[in-house]
C-alpha cells in the first residue's frame, strides 16, 4: 500500500493520469493529470486522519456535529450508501455516520496492473460493497456492486458525491456543462436558501434567486459555484453515467460561508452529486418524499440480490479540448 497525504492509499498511474483511493472510507482522493499535476478533486484544507482514529474527545478540530467522523477523513469523491444525507436521531445514536457507514468503512484493496478492486462490508446496513477501477488511456472506468445480505427487499440511497476544489476550481473562471433539464432548488438545511429561492422549480441552468432575477449555474461566481473546465489549468474533467442507474444530479457549494469547524470560513468547493436521490435527507424523508418530477428518489435492492452500475470519469488536457466549446465566463 502507498501513502497519500498521511493516509493509507492505493495508486494507479499509467503515465497519463493518476488515480488514488484511500483505504479507509474508500474515497477517490485524486484523478490527476500526470503532466501538470492538476487534480480537480477537492482536498480539504484541514488535516486528514483515518476514520478509525477519530475520537470526538480528542478531535474537536472537526466540529461537534454528527458529520464530524465523515469530515475527519473526507477527500475527493466519496460514495454515499445506504443513505444520502444525515442519519435520523436514532440512527446517529446507533452509530450511523452521515451518508452511511461506507464513507468511514475499512476497504480491502487489490491492485493488478492498471486495475484495482476494493471491497467493504457494511454490517449496520447489511450490505456488501465492491468497486473496480480500470485506467483506460485518459479515462477511468468505475464499476460498483452492492449486495443485499438481508432476507428483505431494501430501499436505499446511493450517490456518487464528487467534490471539486482549487486550484482547478476558480471564481468566475471554472465552467460547468451538464445534460440537465428540469430542476428544483433544495428547500432543506443543506440548500442555498439564502441565495436561491427554496423549493423553486426551473429549467437548467437558470435558477431563480431568492431576491429576484436568476443565477446561471454554469458559471462559478460568488454563489452558487460550478465546475467542469478550468481555463487557467487548461484541463477539462467530467463524468458520464447511465440515467437508469443514477437519474439525479445535485449541486452544492461551500464558498467561505460556514464559520464553524472544520470549515472556519476558509473552504471553497463545488460538489456534483449524481445518484438515485435528488436531495440529501434522512431515510424517512427520502421515502416519504415520493417521486419528484415523476422519478423515484431511491432504489430498491431485492433480498439476497446484487445490483451493478458503471460510470466513467474523464480528464482532458488543452490539446484535446475542442476550440468550439462555448465555455461560460
N, C-alpha and C positions, 0 to 999 in steps of 0.2 A: 504494500500500500504506500501511497505518496502522502505528502502533507501540503495543504493549501490554506494559507492564512491561519496557521496554527490549528487546522482541523484535519483529521484523518480523511483521506480522499483517494479516488482513483482517477487516472487521467488517460484520455485517448488523444493522440496527436498524429495526424497524417501529413504534416508539413504545411498544410494549407489552413486548417483550423484546429483548435484545441478545445476539447470538452473535458470539464472537471466536474465530478459528482462527489458529494460528501457522504461519508459512511453513515453518520447519524443524521436522520432526517431525510436522507436521500435527495437533497436539493441538487439541482443542476446549477452549480455555482458560476460557471463561465462557459460561454461559447465564443471563443476569442479568435480574432484574425491573427494568424501566426506572424504575418509580415509587419503589421502595425502594432500588435499587442492590444488592439481595441476589443474590449469585452462589453457588449451592450447591456448585459445583465447587471442588476444592482448589487453592489456590495455595501452593506450598512456601514455608517461611519462610527459605529461603536464596536468594541471588542466582541469577537465571536467565540463562543465556547461550545463544547459538546453538550447536547441536551441532557445526557446522563450526569453531567457535572453540575447542572443547575441546582442551586439551593436558594430558596427565597430569602432566607435569613442572611445569606452572605452576598447575594447578587441584586441588591436594590438598584443597581445601575440600569436594570431592565424594566424598572417600574414595579408596581404592585398589583397590576391588573391580571385578569385571567389569561391575557395574551403574553405575559412575561416569559413563560417557558418557551414559547414559539419564537419570540423576538430574540432571545438569547442565542439561538443557533440559526436564525433565518438568513438565507442568502439566495439571490438569483431567482430561479424558477422552482417553486415548490408545488407539490400536488396536494390537493385538499380532498380528504376521504375519511369517513363516510359522511361528513358534513362539510358545508361550505359556509363558514361563519362561526359564530360563537356557540359554545355549548349552553344548554339550559342550566339553571342554578343547580339542579340535581345532578346533571352530568358533570358539571365542574366540580362539585363536591366529591363525585366518584373518581375524579382524576382525568377526565377527558379534556384535552387541550383544545384551543381554538383551531378550527379547520381539521379536527380529527387527529387521532394518535399517530398517523403515518408521518406527520411533519416532525415528530420527535423520536420516531422509532429507529432502532438499530437495523442496518441493512447488511446482508451478506452479499459481497460483490465478487464476481468472477470476470477476469479480463482475458480475452483471446484475440490477438491481432488488433484490428480496428473495431472490435465489438466488446461490449460488456453487458453482463446480466446482473441485476440487483434484485434481491428478494427480501421481503419483510413480513413477519407475522403480526397481525393486529388482534390481540386476544380480547380487547374490550369490544371491538366491533365484530369479532368472529369472522374476520376476512383474512385472506392471503393475497398480498400484492406483489406483482413482478413487473419489472421494466427492463426491456432490452434496448440498447442504444447502439446504432451502427453508423460509422462515418462513411459517407459516400461523396467523395470529392469535397465540395464546399457545402454539403447538406448533411443534416443529422436526422436519421430515421429513428423514430421512437415508437416502440410497440409496448402496450401495457395490458396486463391481465389482472382482473380482480375475481377471486374465487370466494364464493359464499360457503362458509363452513357450517352454517346453521341449517336446520331442517325446515326453515320457514322462508318464504319469499321476503325480500328486503327492499324497501325504497331507500335509495342512497343519494347523497350529493357526491359529485366527482368533478373537480375543476382543476385545470392547469393554471396555477397562479404565477403568471410570468410578470416580473417586475424589472423595469429598466432604470438605469441611473447614469449619472455623469461618469466620464466625460462625453459619452455618447449622447446623453440627454441634455439639451441646452434650451434655455428660454428663447422663444422667438425664432429658433433655428431648426429644431427637430420636427419632422412632419410625419403624420400617420395616414396610411391608406387602409381601408377595410371594406370588405364586401358586405356592409351592413345596410339596413333599410329602416324598418320601423323600430323605434327606440323609446325608452322611458327613463326618466330621472328617478333614481332610488330615493325613497322617502324615509329611509331608516337612519340610524345613528352613524352609519359608515358613509352616508351620501353627502355630496357637496351642497347641503341645503342652504348654506349661507351665500352661495354664488348662483346656482341654478335653481329653477323653480321645482320644488319637491313634488314628485309624482307626475310631472308633466310628460305628456306623450309628444313625440316629434319624429320627423324624418331625418335620419342621419345625413349630414353631420351637424346640422344647425340645432343646438339645444337652447330652449328659452331661458333667459336669465331671470333671476328672482325679481330684479328691479325693472324689467322690461328689456326689449331687444333680444339678441341671440348671441351665442358663443359658437365659434367654429371649432369643433372638437378635433379637427385635423391638425391644428396648429398649437404648439406648446408656447403659450404666452404667460400671463400672470396666473391664470387659472381658468379652466382646467388645462392640464398638460396633455401632450400626445407624443407619439414616438413612431419609429419605423425607418426613417432615413436621417442620418446626421451629416449635413453638408461639410462641416469642418473636418470630420474624420473621414469623409467620403466613403462611408460604409452604410449599406442597407441591410436590415435584419428583419426577418419575418417568420411567421408560422403558417402552415397550411394544414387543415384538418377537415374531416367529413362532417357535414352538418347533422347527419343522422346520429353521429356519436356525440357531438358537442354542439347543440343548437344555439347556445347563448355566448355572447362576449360582453364582459363588463369592463368598464374603465374606471380606475381610481387614481388618485394622486396624493402625494404629500409635498406641499410647496412651502416649506418653512413655517407651517401653521400650527403644528402640535407642540405645545410648550413643555409637556411632561416627559419624563424619562421613558425610553432612551432617546426619543426624538430630539428634545431640547431645542426645537426651532431651527435645527441645522440641516434637516434632510430634504432632498429633492429627488422624487421618484415619479414614475408613471407606470401603473400596473395595467396589464391587459390580461384579463382572466377569461379563458374560454372553457366552457363546461356544460353540465346538464342543468344548471340552475342559473336564473337571471340575477339573483341578488344574494349577498352574504347575510344569512339569518340562521336562527336556530332550526333544529329538525322539525319541531312542531309548526313553526311559522312556514317552513318550506312546504310541508304537506297541506296545511290549512290554506295557504295562498291559492292553491289550484293553478290551472293553466294561465299563462299570460300571453296575450295575442293568439290564443288557441293552442299554445305549445306548452307541454308539461314542464314543471320546474324541478324534476328529479327523475331518477332512473330506477327501474326495478331490476333486481338480480334474483332469479329463481332459486329455490332451495337447492343446495349442493351443486350449483352451476357455476360456470366460469364465463365471464364476458371479456371481450378483447376490443381494443381500439388501436388505431395507428395515426400518427401525425408526424409532420416534418418541420424542422427548423432550418432556415437557410440564411447564410451570411454572404453578402456580395460586396466586392470592392469597387472602386471608382471605374476601373477598366471594364467591368461587366454591368454597369448601371446604364440603361438606355438614356440617351440625352433627351428624348421626347417626353420623359416622365415629367408631369406638371406637379412637382412637389410644392406644397404651400409654404409661405413665409419667405 
